[in-house]
């Protein structure tokens, strides 16, 4: 009987180790996928004209990927040498059977090792999630730093070592225009990552609830600007419209936006085979009214216009990013840009 017990224990342990390796492989695969996205980002809009890619940036990302692979290989080697024991440093990716709620949340989710791995999985997932992908895709150079800071914050926030000042959360996100919709998407991805890692369902639920407490700090900037824009519209003020340069300014803005859209490989297919000028003119008229100008839009309802197009949140975010870039290129002040972007955000629901 004792021998049988040892065999069962060994099988359980081997299973847990295999699951742990699979989890780490997920992280490495995600790192390589991040490199793929980084290379695509570094490519010029029209490579056929002989322009060169940002070789230095690609090499930097490749080095990071190689380091991640090397770290993974070293982990497997150490685990083999130690027989997969505690010295091997493998997290228990098998589903936790019990959850001791008398312990800190930090301990319940598995400590630093599980948190770090969960954050790695989360960031890899976010590069694939249409709801939040654009936020991270445009910050490729900062991904490692963002991962590190998020891990440090979560570790301390859950009761572990305090490595990040939580007072920095609000100022760090104030100008990012993160809506409640985007924040909820981030929570969804983090929850899925913890569950994939094997964290107990109750511990995961409490972890997500805890993260929900920082919602206001993350979304305040967007909320303030959206409320300001709404108040201006309700009062009938055309301040935003005037600061955008009136009808002439809106026309220049749309010209610049569509110059960018035509070379944006992510969304230019939207307009393939369509009356490009008619679309631009229709949007110019619509945005004139949306941004506080004369109520002159007589076109179809947005839901009807976009029916069957299956536009994703990612594509809409890419379009907003082009709008932001266009306004910046025209020398429009940052506060005006922010107010214009949050004024356009409600259009998302119609698409």
VOBA-1610 file (N, C-alpha, C; in pm, whole numbers, padded with zeros to 5 digits, always signed):
BEGIN
Unk+00083-00121+00000Unk+00000+00000+00000Unk+00087+00126+00000Unk+00196+00119+00078Unk+00286+00234+00086Unk+00347+00263-00050Unk+00385+00154-00123Unk+00443+00173-00255Unk+00342+00236-00351Unk+00218+00190-00341Unk+00113+00244-00428Unk+00091+00392-00400Unk+00097+00428-00273Unk+00080+00569-00235Unk+00191+00654-00294Unk+00314+00600-00290Unk+00427+00673-00346Unk+00412+00692-00497Unk+00362+00587-00563Unk+00342+00594-00708Unk+00240+00702-00742Unk+00127+00701-00668Unk+00022+00800-00691Unk+00077+00941-00668Unk+00155+00955-00560Unk+00213+01085-00528Unk+00308+01130-00638Unk+00388+01036-00689Unk+00483+01069-00795Unk+00410+01110-00923Unk+00301+01039-00953Unk+00222+01072-01072Unk+00162+01211-01059Unk+00105+01239-00941Unk+00047+01372-00917Unk+00151+01481-00934Unk+00268+01456-00879Unk+00375+01554-00883Unk+00423+01577-01027Unk+00436+01466-01101Unk+00478+01477-01241Unk+00375+01554-01322Unk+00248+01527-01296Unk+00141+01598-01366Unk+00150+01748-01339Unk+00171+01782-01212Unk+00181+01924-01175Unk+00300+01990-01244Unk+00412+01917-01251Unk+00532+01973-01315Unk+00509+01995-01465Unk+00441+01899-01528Unk+00412+01913-01671Unk+00323+02034-01696Unk+00223+02051-01611Unk+00135+02166-01626Unk+00212+02296-01606Unk+00308+02293-01514Unk+00389+02412-01489Unk+00473+02447-01611Unk+00532+02344-01672Unk+00613+02366-01791Unk+00526+02422-01904Unk+00404+02368-01917Unk+00312+02417-02019Unk+00281+02565-01997Unk+00264+02602-01870Unk+00235+02741-01839Unk+00351+02831-01877Unk+00474+02787-01843Unk+00591+02864-01879Unk+00608+02872-02031Unk+00575+02764-02100Unk+00583+02764-02246Unk+00487+02867-02304Unk+00370+02880-02239Unk+00274+02981-02283Unk+00336+03120-02276Unk+00410+03144-02167Unk+00475+03273-02152Unk+00580+03298-02259Unk+00660+03195-02289Unk+00763+03209-02391Unk+00700+03229-02529Unk+00595+03152-02557Unk+00526+03167-02685Unk+00471+03308-02700Unk+00416+03360-02590Unk+00364+03496-02593Unk+00474+03598-02619Unk+00592+03574-02561Unk+00704+03665-02583Unk+00744+03667-02730Unk+00746+03549-02792Unk+00779+03540-02933Unk+00672+03607-03019Unk+00546+03592-02977Unk+00438+03659-03050Unk+00451+03810-03037Unk+00494+03854-02918Unk+00516+03998-02897Unk+00624+04048-02992Unk+00728+03965-03012Unk+00834+04002-03105Unk+00777+04015-03247Unk+00689+03923-03283Unk+00627+03927-03415Unk+00551+04058-03435Unk+00474+04096-03332Unk+00399+04222-03339Unk+00494+04340-03346Unk+00604+04331-03269Unk+00701+04440-03266Unk+00765+04460-03404Unk+00796+04350-03471Unk+00855+04359-03605Unk+00755+04423-03701Unk+00628+04380-03690Unk+00525+04437-03777Unk+00508+04586-03752Unk+00520+04625-03624Unk+00508+04766-03587Unk+00625+04846-03643Unk+00743+04784-03646Unk+00862+04854-03692Unk+00866+04869-03844Unk+00787+04787-03915Unk+00786+04796-04060Unk+00725+04928-04106Unk+00779+04989-04210Unk+00720+05112-04263Unk+00587+05082-04328Unk+00505+05185-04343Unk+00373+05166-04401Unk+00380+05109-04543Unk+00484+05150-04619Unk+00498+05103-04756Unk+00640+05054-04777Unk+00663+04927-04740Unk+00798+04873-04749Unk+00845+04858-04893Unk+00750+04863-04988Unk+00786+04844-05128Unk+00867+04959-05184Unk+00869+05072-05113Unk+00941+05188-05162Unk+01086+05190-05116Unk+01129+05078-05058Unk+01269+05068-05021Unk+01304+05124-04886Unk+01203+05164-04806Unk+01231+05215-04674Unk+01281+05101-04585Unk+01363+05134-04488Unk+01418+05032-04401Unk+01341+05025-04271Unk+01338+04905-04212Unk+01274+04889-04083Unk+01368+04937-03974Unk+01313+04955-03856Unk+01392+04997-03741Unk+01470+04876-03690Unk+01587+04854-03747Unk+01666+04734-03717Unk+01705+04728-03570Unk+01743+04842-03514Unk+01783+04844-03374Unk+01672+04799-03281Unk+01552+04845-03311Unk+01437+04809-03228Unk+01408+04660-03238Unk+01413+04606-03361Unk+01387+04464-03382Unk+01491+04379-03310Unk+01618+04421-03318Unk+01723+04346-03249Unk+01703+04348-03099Unk+01659+04461-03049Unk+01634+04473-02905Unk+01524+04377-02861Unk+01416+04371-02939Unk+01306+04281-02906Unk+01347+04135-02921Unk+01431+04106-03021Unk+01478+03969-03041Unk+01565+03925-02924Unk+01646+04016-02873Unk+01730+03985-02756Unk+01643+03950-02636Unk+01536+04027-02617Unk+01445+04000-02505Unk+01382+03861-02520Unk+01343+03828-02643Unk+01280+03697-02667Unk+01379+03585-02639Unk+01505+03602-02683Unk+01607+03501-02659Unk+01631+03483-02510Unk+01630+03592-02437Unk+01650+03585-02292Unk+01536+03507-02226Unk+01415+03529-02275Unk+01299+03458-02219Unk+01310+03308-02246Unk+01352+03273-02367Unk+01369+03131-02402Unk+01479+03068-02316Unk+01590+03141-02299Unk+01701+03090-02219Unk+01658+03068-02074Unk+01579+03162-02023Unk+01530+03151-01886Unk+01440+03028-01871Unk+01358+03004-01971Unk+01269+02888-01969Unk+01350+02758-01972Unk+01451+02752-02059Unk+01534+02631-02069Unk+01608+02605-01939Unk+01656+02711-01875Unk+01726+02696-01748Unk+01632+02644-01640Unk+01508+02692-01642Unk+01410+02646-01544Unk+01384+02497-01559Unk+01370+02452-01685Unk+01345+02310-01710Unk+01465+02226-01666Unk+01587+02275-01695Unk+01708+02202-01658Unk+01718+02188-01506Unk+01694+02298-01433Unk+01702+02293-01288Unk+01596+02201-01230Unk+01478+02204-01291Unk+01370+02117-01243Unk+01407+01970-01259Unk+01472+01939-01373Unk+01512+01801-01398Unk+01619+01756-01299Unk+01715+01846-01272Unk+01824+01812-01180Unk+01775+01794-01037Unk+01670+01868-01002Unk+01617+01861-00866Unk+01499+01767-00854Unk+01472+01696-00960Unk+01361+01602-00956Unk+01226+01669-00947Unk+01221+01798-00986Unk+01094+01869-00984Unk+01052+01912-00846Unk+01142+01905-00748Unk+01107+01940-00612Unk+01100+02089-00593Unk+01093+02130-00466Unk+01079+02272-00434Unk+01195+02352-00488Unk+01314+02289-00492Unk+01431+02362-00539Unk+01423+02396-00685Unk+01338+02326-00761Unk+01327+02353-00904Unk+01254+02480-00936Unk+01182+02532-00841Unk+01115+02660-00860Unk+00995+02655-00952Unk+00936+02538-00974Unk+00820+02530-01061Unk+00693+02563-00985Unk+00611+02654-01038Unk+00485+02683-00972Unk+00389+02567-00993Unk+00298+02548-00903Unk+00200+02441-00916Unk+00085+02488-01002Unk+00094+02455-01132Unk-00007+02502-01225Unk-00133+02417-01221Unk-00131+02309-01145Unk-00252+02229-01130Unk-00353+02306-01046Unk-00479+02290-01075Unk-00582+02364-01005Unk-00572+02345-00854Unk-00566+02455-00781Unk-00561+02448-00636Unk-00691+02390-00583Unk-00680+02286-00501Unk-00798+02217-00451Unk-00862+02289-00333Unk-00781+02363-00257Unk-00833+02432-00139Unk-00790+02578-00141Unk-00869+02660-00076Unk-00839+02803-00066Unk-00854+02845+00079Unk-00744+02879+00141Unk-00744+02920+00281Unk-00765+03071+00290Unk-00887+03112+00323Unk-00920+03254+00324Unk-00866+03327+00447Unk-00800+03254+00537Unk-00738+03320+00651Unk-00602+03378+00611Unk-00552+03338+00497Unk-00423+03387+00449Unk-00442+03514+00367Unk-00332+03583+00341Unk-00340+03704+00259Unk-00371+03666+00116Unk-00425+03761+00041Unk-00456+03736-00099Unk-00328+03702-00176Unk-00219+03763-00136Unk-00088+03736-00196Unk-00054+03588-00184Unk-00078+03531-00066Unk-00049+03389-00044Unk-00150+03301-00115Unk-00275+03343-00117Unk-00380+03260-00176Unk-00362+03242-00327Unk-00308+03344-00395Unk-00289+03330-00540Unk-00157+03263-00574Unk-00072+03239-00472Unk+00051+03165-00498Unk+00179+03245-00488Unk+00172+03367-00433Unk+00294+03445-00414Unk+00350+03504-00542Unk+00473+03553-00532Unk+00536+03625-00643Unk+00547+03542-00770Unk+00579+03413-00756Unk+00600+03331-00875Unk+00473+03319-00957Unk+00361+03293-00890Unk+00234+03284-00962Unk+00190+03420-01015Unk+00211+03524-00936Unk+00171+03658-00981Unk+00251+03699-01104Unk+00382+03675-01100Unk+00466+03712-01214Unk+00427+03634-01339Unk+00402+03503-01322Unk+00362+03421-01436Unk+00224+03463-01486Unk+00133+03493-01392Unk-00001+03538-01431Unk+00002+03668-01508Unk+00088+03759-01466Unk+00103+03887-01536Unk+00159+03864-01677Unk+00254+03772-01688Unk+00312+03739-01819Unk+00203+03686-01913Unk+00123+03594-01863Unk+00014+03538-01943Unk-00085+03648-01981Unk-00116+03734-01884Unk-00212+03842-01906Unk-00168+03935-02018Unk-00042+03978-02015Unk+00007+04072-02117Unk+00009+04006-02255Unk+00040+03878-02259Unk+00038+03808-02388Unk-00105+03800-02442Unk-00200+03778-02354Unk-00340+03772-02395Unk-00389+03907-02444Unk-00344+04014-02378Unk-00392+04147-02413Unk-00347+04189-02553Unk-00235+04135-02598Unk-00190+04164-02734Unk-00278+04097-02839Unk-00364+04005-02794Unk-00454+03935-02885Unk-00599+03977-02866Unk-00629+04049-02758Unk-00767+04085-02725Unk-00806+04215-02795Unk-00906+04209-02880Unk-00944+04326-02960Unk-00989+04444-02875Unk-01034+04417-02753Unk-01084+04524-02668Unk-00974+04616-02616Unk-00854+04562-02595Unk-00747+04641-02534Unk-00616+04635-02611Unk-00614+04560-02719Unk-00491+04536-02793Unk-00420+04665-02834Unk-00496+04765-02878Unk-00433+04887-02931Unk-00354+04962-02825Unk-00396+04954-02699Unk-00324+05024-02592Unk-00182+04970-02576Unk-00168+04839-02593Unk-00039+04775-02570Unk+00043+04764-02697Unk-00025+04755-02810Unk+00044+04743-02937Unk+00125+04868-02967Unk+00073+04984-02926Unk+00144+05109-02955Unk+00251+05141-02852Unk+00264+05055-02751Unk+00364+05077-02646Unk+00462+04960-02637Unk+00500+04906-02754Unk+00588+04789-02756Unk+00719+04812-02681Unk+00775+04931-02695Unk+00903+04958-02631Unk+00893+04961-02479Unk+00771+04980-02429Unk+00752+04992-02285Unk+00693+04866-02222Unk+00674+04762-02302Unk+00604+04643-02253Unk+00673+04581-02133Unk+00804+04566-02137Unk+00875+04504-02026Unk+00861+04588-01899Unk+00871+04718-01915Unk+00857+04808-01801Unk+00715+04804-01745Unk+00617+04798-01835Unk+00478+04791-01792Unk+00450+04661-01717Unk+00503+04551-01769Unk+00488+04422-01701Unk+00546+04428-01560Unk+00667+04482-01552Unk+00736+04487-01424Unk+00659+04570-01322Unk+00612+04687-01365Unk+00539+04774-01273Unk+00406+04713-01230Unk+00338+04648-01325Unk+00210+04587-01290Unk+00231+04473-01192Unk+00334+04392-01215Unk+00367+04283-01123Unk+00399+04338-00984Unk+00481+04443-00979Unk+00519+04502-00851Unk+00397+04557-00778Unk+00309+04623-00853Unk+00190+04679-00791Unk+00100+04569-00736Unk+00070+04468-00819Unk-00020+04360-00777Unk+00037+04285-00658Unk+00167+04259-00660Unk+00231+04187-00550Unk+00209+04260-00417Unk+00236+04389-00416Unk+00216+04466-00293Unk+00070+04487-00260Unk-00012+04507-00362Unk-00155+04533-00343Unk-00225+04412-00281Unk-00174+04292-00314Unk-00233+04169-00262Unk-00176+04129-00126Unk-00081+04207-00074Unk-00027+04178+00058Unk+00117+04132+00061Unk+00183+04134-00055Unk+00323+04094-00063Unk+00414+04214-00044Unk+00539+04202-00089Unk+00636+04312-00076Unk+00586+04439-00146Unk+00598+04552-00079Unk+00555+04680-00136Unk+00667+04736-00224Unk+00659+04710-00353Unk+00764+04750-00446Unk+00721+04864-00538Unk+00594+04901-00531Unk+00542+05006-00619Unk+00452+05098-00539Unk+00468+05228-00559Unk+00388+05327-00488Unk+00251+05338-00554Unk+00147+05292-00485Unk+00012+05293-00542Unk-00037+05433-00574Unk+00024+05535-00514Unk-00017+05673-00543Unk+00017+05714-00686Unk+00098+05633-00753Unk+00135+05665-00892Unk+00032+05614-00993Unk-00063+05534-00947Unk-00161+05475-01039Unk-00240+05582-01114Unk-00295+05677-01041Unk-00380+05779-01105Unk-00302+05866-01204Unk-00190+05927-01164Unk-00118+06011-01261Unk-00065+05933-01381Unk-00032+05805-01360Unk+00023+05725-01470Unk-00083+05697-01577Unk-00211+05695-01538Unk-00317+05659-01633Unk-00407+05777-01670Unk-00382+05893-01613Unk-00474+06005-01629Unk-00494+06045-01775Unk-00390+06041-01855Unk-00399+06088-01994Unk-00419+05974-02094Unk-00452+05856-02046Unk-00463+05741-02135Unk-00604+05717-02189Unk-00701+05793-02141Unk-00840+05779-02188Unk-00890+05635-02178Unk-00866+05573-02063Unk-00915+05437-02040Unk-01057+05445-01985Unk-01150+05386-02057Unk-01291+05389-02016Unk-01322+05271-01924Unk-01441+05272-01867Unk-01485+05158-01785Unk-01489+05031-01869Unk-01525+05045-01994Unk-01529+04930-02085Unk-01392+04866-02096Unk-01289+04948-02117Unk-01153+04895-02129Unk-01105+04837-01996Unk-01140+04902-01886Unk-01098+04853-01755Unk-01160+04716-01727Unk-01287+04700-01760Unk-01353+04571-01741Unk-01288+04463-01827Unk-01245+04501-01947Unk-01178+04406-02035Unk-01046+04360-01972Unk-00973+04454-01912Unk-00847+04419-01845Unk-00872+04321-01730Unk-00978+04345-01654Unk-01011+04254-01545Unk-01046+04115-01598Unk-01120+04111-01708Unk-01156+03982-01769Unk-01031+03903-01808Unk-00936+03972-01869Unk-00813+03906-01914Unk-00730+03858-01795Unk-00722+03940-01692Unk-00644+03902-01573Unk-00709+03782-01504Unk-00841+03782-01497Unk-00913+03669-01437Unk-00885+03540-01514Unk-00894+03547-01645Unk-00868+03429-01728Unk-00724+03380-01711Unk-00632+03473-01693Unk-00491+03438-01677Unk-00467+03365-01545Unk-00528+03413-01437Unk-00512+03349-01307Unk-00573+03209-01307Unk-00690+03196-01368Unk-00755+03065-01374Unk-00674+02968-01460Unk-00618+03017-01568Unk-00534+02933-01653Unk-00410+02886-01578Unk-00362+02970-01489Unk-00244+02936-01410Unk-00275+02832-01304Unk-00403+02817-01268Unk-00441+02718-01169Unk-00479+02777-01035Unk-00490+02908-01026Unk-00530+02972-00901Unk-00674+02934-00868Unk-00701+02909-00742Unk-00835+02867-00699Unk-00939+02971-00743Unk-01056+02923-00780Unk-01161+03012-00831Unk-01200+03119-00730Unk-01207+03082-00602Unk-01244+03181-00499Unk-01135+03286-00482Unk-01010+03241-00484Unk-00899+03336-00471Unk-00895+03429-00592Unk-00923+03373-00710Unk-00926+03453-00832Unk-01037+03558-00825Unk-01153+03515-00778Unk-01267+03607-00766Unk-01234+03722-00672Unk-01171+03691-00559Unk-01135+03796-00463Unk-01024+03886-00519Unk-00935+03828-00598Unk-00827+03907-00658Unk-00884+04010-00756Unk-00979+03967-00837Unk-01041+04057-00934Unk-01122+04165-00863Unk-01190+04126-00755Unk-01267+04224-00677Unk-01174+04329-00618Unk-01058+04285-00571Unk-00960+04379-00515Unk-00910+04475-00622Unk-00882+04422-00741Unk-00835+04507-00850Unk-00942+04610-00890Unk-01068+04572-00872Unk-01176+04663-00906Unk-01174+04791-00824Unk-01106+04787-00711Unk-01100+04904-00623Unk-01015+05017-00681Unk-00933+04986-00780Unk-00850+05092-00840Unk-00913+05146-00969Unk-01035+05104-00997Unk-01103+05148-01120Unk-01102+05300-01133Unk-01140+05368-01026Unk-01150+05514-01032Unk-01015+05578-01062Unk-00909+05524-01002Unk-00776+05580-01026Unk-00733+05564-01172Unk-00774+05454-01234Unk-00733+05426-01371Unk-00819+05501-01473Unk-00947+05518-01443Unk-01039+05577-01541Unk-01072+05724-01516Unk-01021+05782-01408Unk-01058+05919-01372Unk-01032+06019-01484Unk-00916+06012-01546Unk-00883+06107-01651Unk-00985+06108-01762Unk-01021+05989-01809Unk-01120+05978-01916Unk-01257+06026-01868Unk-01293+05988-01745Unk-01423+06027-01690Unk-01437+06178-01681Unk-01333+06244-01631Unk-01335+06390-01616Unk-01353+06457-01752Unk-01275+06413-01850Unk-01283+06476-01983Unk-01417+06447-02051Unk-01470+06326-02029Unk-01597+06291-02089Unk-01711+06373-02028Unk-01706+06391-01896Unk-01809+06471-01829Unk-01803+06616-01874Unk-01681+06667-01890Unk-01664+06805-01936Unk-01720+06822-02076Unk-01689+06727-02163Unk-01739+06733-02300Unk-01892+06727-02302Unk-01949+06640-02218Unk-02094+06625-02213Unk-02161+06752-02163Unk-02103+06814-02060Unk-02160+06938-02006Unk-02157+07049-02111Unk-02049+07056-02185Unk-02039+07158-02290Unk-02146+07138-02396Unk-02171+07011-02431Unk-02272+06983-02532Unk-02412+07015-02479Unk-02437+06979-02354Unk-02569+07002-02295Unk-02601+07150-02282Unk-02498+07230-02259Unk-02518+07374-02245Unk-02526+07444-02380Unk-02507+07366-02485Unk-02516+07424-02618Unk-02393+07502-02659Unk-02285+07486-02585Unk-02164+07559-02618Unk-02095+07493-02737Unk-02033+07576-02818Unk-01960+07523-02932Unk-01810+07548-02915Unk-01768+07551-02787Unk-01628+07580-02758Unk-01533+07480-02822Unk-01566+07351-02813Unk-01479+07248-02870Unk-01472+07264-03022Unk-01587+07288-03082Unk-01593+07306-03227Unk-01504+07423-03271Unk-01510+07532-03196Unk-01428+07649-03229Unk-01280+07621-03209Unk-01248+07549-03099Unk-01108+07518-03072Unk-01051+07421-03175Unk-01140+07346-03238Unk-01097+07256-03346Unk-01077+07332-03477Unk-01114+07461-03478Unk-01096+07541-03598Unk-01220+07559-03682Unk-01338+07528-03623Unk-01462+07543-03696Unk-01473+07445-03812Unk-01557+07477-03908Unk-01580+07386-04021Unk-01452+07364-04102Unk-01375+07469-04119Unk-01249+07455-04193Unk-01152+07364-04119Unk-01146+07380-03987Unk-01058+07297-03906Unk-01098+07150-03909Unk-01230+07125-03902Unk-01280+06987-03908Unk-01245+06924-04042Unk-01258+07003-04149Unk-01226+06952-04284Unk-01078+06915-04293Unk-00991+07001-04239Unk-00847+06972-04240Unk-00818+06848-04155Unk-00888+06839-04044Unk-00872+06724-03955Unk-00907+06594-04027Unk-01020+06593-04098Unk-01061+06472-04168Unk-00966+06438-04282Unk-00915+06540-04351Unk-00817+06514-04457Unk-00694+06444-04400Unk-00649+06493-04284Unk-00530+06436-04221Unk-00558+06294-04171Unk-00676+06273-04114Unk-00713+06140-04065Unk-00709+06039-04178Unk-00768+06075-04292Unk-00776+05978-04401Unk-00645+05962-04475Unk-00557+06059-04465Unk-00420+06038-04514Unk-00353+05927-04433Unk-00379+05927-04303Unk-00321+05826-04214Unk-00389+05691-04233Unk-00521+05692-04247Unk-00596+05567-04262Unk-00554+05491-04387Unk-00526+05564-04494Unk-00490+05499-04621Unk-00362+05418-04612Unk-00275+05452-04516Unk-00148+05379-04503Unk-00143+05294-04376Unk-00257+05284-04308Unk-00264+05204-04186Unk-00311+05064-04222Unk-00218+04970-04223Unk-00250+04833-04265Unk-00354+04766-04176Unk-00375+04819-04057Unk-00469+04757-03965Unk-00614+04782-04004Unk-00642+04895-04068Unk-00782+04930-04094Unk-00811+04980-04235Unk-00710+04992-04320Unk-00736+05048-04453Unk-00828+04960-04536Unk-00838+04831-04499Unk-00927+04741-04574Unk-01074+04777-04554Unk-01103+04854-04449Unk-01241+04901-04428Unk-01296+04966-04555Unk-01209+05041-04622Unk-01254+05129-04730Unk-01228+05071-04869Unk-01178+04948-04872Unk-01149+04883-04999Unk-01277+04866-05082Unk-01274+04916-05204Unk-01388+04902-05294Unk-01504+04994-05263Unk-01485+05089-05173Unk-01594+05180-05135Unk-01564+05322-05186Unk-01668+05405-05185Unk-01654+05544-05227Unk-01584+05621-05116Unk-01455+05628-05128Unk-01369+05684-05023Unk-01405+05828-04989Unk-01420+05911-05092Unk-01448+06052-05070Unk-01585+06073-05006Unk-01682+05991-05047Unk-01817+06004-04990Unk-01816+05968-04841Unk-01739+05865-04806Unk-01728+05825-04665Unk-01665+05937-04583Unk-01557+05994-04636Unk-01488+06102-04565Unk-01579+06223-04548Unk-01653+06257-04651Unk-01743+06372-04644Unk-01854+06347-04543Unk-01908+06225-04543Unk-02013+06192-04447Unk-01963+06201-04303Unk-01842+06154-04280Unk-01786+06161-04146Unk-01753+06305-04107Unk-01713+06385-04204Unk-01686+06526-04174Unk-01812+06595-04124Unk-01923+06571-04192Unk-02050+06633-04153Unk-02094+06580-04017Unk-02081+06449-03998Unk-02123+06389-03871Unk-02040+06443-03755Unk-01907+06449-03772Unk-01820+06496-03665Unk-01836+06645-03639Unk-01873+06720-03741Unk-01899+06863-03721Unk-02007+06881-03615Unk-02113+06802-03627Unk-02222+06809-03530Unk-02182+06748-03396Unk-02113+06633-03400Unk-02074+06563-03278Unk-01983+06649-03191Unk-01896+06728-03253Unk-01799+06808-03179Unk-01848+06949-03148Unk-01979+06970-03162Unk-02037+07096-03116Unk-02072+07196-03223Unk-02059+07157-03349Unk-02090+07249-03459Unk-02238+07245-03496Unk-02273+07306-03607Unk-02413+07310-03653Unk-02470+07170-03673Unk-02597+07154-03642Unk-02663+07023-03657Unk-02706+07008-03803Unk-02614+06957-03882Unk-02638+06950-04026Unk-02635+06807-04080Unk-02614+06709-03992Unk-02604+06571-04040Unk-02743+06516-04073Unk-02761+06471-04196Unk-02889+06416-04242Unk-02874+06272-04291Unk-02762+06211-04260Unk-02735+06077-04310Unk-02806+05968-04232Unk-02774+05844-04266Unk-02834+05728-04202Unk-02785+05714-04058Unk-02859+05636-03981Unk-02818+05604-03845Unk-02688+05523-03851Unk-02598+05547-03755Unk-02468+05480-03757Unk-02480+05328-03750Unk-02576+05280-03674Unk-02596+05136-03663Unk-02629+05077-03800Unk-02715+05146-03873Unk-02755+05099-04006Unk-02637+05104-04104Unk-02558+05212-04095Unk-02444+05228-04185Unk-02343+05115-04168Unk-02318+05076-04044Unk-02212+04980-04015Unk-02263+04836-03998Unk-02390+04815-04025Unk-02448+04682-04011Unk-02376+04582-04102Unk-02335+04470-04044Unk-02270+04366-04122Unk-02122+04385-04144Unk-02066+04496-04097Unk-01923+04522-04117Unk-01835+04450-04014Unk-01897+04412-03902Unk-01825+04337-03797Unk-01696+04407-03753Unk-01706+04535-03728Unk-01589+04610-03682Unk-01560+04576-03536Unk-01434+04557-03505Unk-01396+04521-03368Unk-01358+04645-03288Unk-01351+04628-03157Unk-01306+04737-03071Unk-01163+04777-03107Unk-01084+04679-03142Unk-00945+04707-03180Unk-00940+04801-03300Unk-01021+04774-03400Unk-01022+04857-03520Unk-01073+04998-03489Unk-01173+05007-03402Unk-01222+05139-03363Unk-01114+05216-03287Unk-01043+05147-03199Unk-00935+05212-03124Unk-00824+05258-03219Unk-00798+05180-03323Unk-00697+05220-03422Unk-00741+05348-03494Unk-00870+05356-03525Unk-00921+05476-03591Unk-00909+05597-03498Unk-00943+05579-03370Unk-00929+05688-03274Unk-00782+05731-03260Unk-00692+05633-03266Unk-00549+05664-03256Unk-00506+05751-03374Unk-00560+05722-03492Unk-00529+05804-03609Unk-00588+05945-03594Unk-00706+05952-03533Unk-00767+06084-03508Unk-00679+06166-03414Unk-00632+06100-03310Unk-00545+06168-03213Unk-00416+06216-03279Unk-00359+06129-03362Unk-00234+06163-03431Unk-00257+06278-03529Unk-00371+06278-03596Unk-00403+06383-03692Unk-00416+06518-03623Unk-00487+06521-03510Unk-00504+06647-03437Unk-00371+06698-03384Unk-00289+06607-03335Unk-00158+06648-03285Unk-00074+06708-03397Unk-00082+06647-03516Unk-00007+06697-03631Unk-00053+06834-03677Unk-00178+06867-03647Unk-00232+06998-03685Unk-00205+07104-03578Unk-00138+07064-03470Unk-00103+07159-03366Unk-00214+07189-03268Unk-00316+07105-03263Unk-00426+07125-03169Unk-00377+07093-03027Unk-00420+07171-02930Unk-00374+07155-02793Unk-00418+07021-02735Unk-00336+06969-02642Unk-00362+06838-02584Unk-00499+06828-02518Unk-00539+06932-02445Unk-00669+06928-02376Unk-00784+06919-02476Unk-00770+06988-02587Unk-00873+06983-02691Unk-00877+06845-02755Unk-00759+06788-02778Unk-00752+06652-02834Unk-00821+06553-02742Unk-00791+06562-02613Unk-00853+06471-02516Unk-01005+06483-02519Unk-01054+06607-02520Unk-01199+06629-02518Unk-01264+06577-02646Unk-01195+06594-02759Unk-01250+06545-02885Unk-01256+06393-02887Unk-01151+06328-02838Unk-01146+06182-02838Unk-01256+06123-02749Unk-01273+06179-02630Unk-01378+06125-02541Unk-01517+06157-02595Unk-01529+06263-02675Unk-01658+06294-02738Unk-01692+06192-02845Unk-01588+06134-02907Unk-01610+06032-03010Unk-01627+05892-02953Unk-01584+05872-02830Unk-01588+05739-02768Unk-01727+05675-02769Unk-01836+05750-02740Unk-01969+05687-02740Unk-02010+05627-02874Unk-01943+05667-02982Unk-01975+05612-03115Unk-01947+05461-03118Unk-01856+05415-03030Unk-01818+05274-03027Unk-01941+05182-03019Unk-02037+05221-02936Unk-02155+05136-02914Unk-02236+05116-03041Unk-02229+05212-03133Unk-02308+05203-03257Unk-02241+05117-03363Unk-02114+05082-03339Unk-02039+05006-03439Unk-02039+04858-03410
//
